[in-house]
Amino acid sequence: MNKDKIVGLALIFTGIIITVLYSFLLFVAEERIQFIVVKYTIYVSIIMISGILIYLGFALLTIPPPVHPEELRNILKDLNNMRNNEDILNNKKKEEQ
């Protein structure tokens, strides 16, 4: 069997087991355990949402702003001019030798 299919089956069965266990703890277990399950579910959800917000804020803070197309064209023209100047200098050096 393909390794990806084995991993896929493992993920499906893990999801089913977690769903059954969570449903049992939330609806069948005694009331004290139900309260703890709800409490930790809300806690983990808030922590995950906060983590996503922190990651997005950090990404926006550290990623440089996008380059506008006109500015990019100017940069490319400058690079081409530099290459052409280097080629001219290299050709002159070869001719002198």
N, C-alpha and C positions, 0 to 999 in steps of 0.2 A: 504494500500500500504506500502511496505517496506520502512523504513527510508532512506536506501541507494539509492533507486530508486527516492525518492523525491529530495534528494540532487543532484543526477545525472541530473534529469530534470531541477532543478533550475540552475545548472551549464551550461547546454546546452542553456537554454533560455537567461541566462546572457551573454554567449559568442555571441549568435546571436544578441542580442541588442547592445552590444559593437561594434560588427563588422559593423552593419548597421549604428550606430551613427558615428563611426570613418570614414567610407566610405563617409557618407554625409558631415562631416566636412572637409574631405580632398579633395573631388571632386566637391561638389555642393555649399558649402558656399562661401561667398565672399573671395576675394584673401587675405585680411588681416588675416582672421580667418584661412585660409589654411596655411599661413606662420607660424602662432602661433602653429598650430597643428603639423606641421613638426618639428618646433623648439623644442617643448616639447617632442616629440617622440624621437628625437635624444638625447636629454638631459637625459631622463629617461633610454634609452638604455645604454648609456655610464655609468651612475651611477650604473646600475645593473651589467654590465660587471666588473666595478671596484670593486663592492662589492663582486662578486664571486672571483676575483683575490685576494682581501684582505683576504677573508675567507680561500682560499686554502693556501695562504702563512702562515697564522696564524696556520692552521692545520699542515702543514709541519714543522713549527717551534716548535710546542709544543708537537707533538706526538713523543714518543721515537722510536729509530730505531728498526727494527725487530730483534728478536733473531734468530741466526743461528741454524739449527737443531743439530749440534754437541754440541753447548753451552747448548741448551735445554736438551739434553741427560745428560750432566754433572750435570746440576741443578737437574734433576729428580733423578739421582743416589745419589747425596748428600742428597736430601730429604728422600729417602728411607733409607740411612745409618743413618740419624738422627732418623727416626722412629724406626728402628731396635735397635739403642742404647737406646732410651727411653723405648722401650718394655723390653729390658734386665734389665735396671735399675728398672723399675716397678716390674718385676718378682723377682728381688733380694730383693726389699723392702717387697714384699708380703711374701717371704720365711723367712725373718728375723722376721717378726711379728708372 
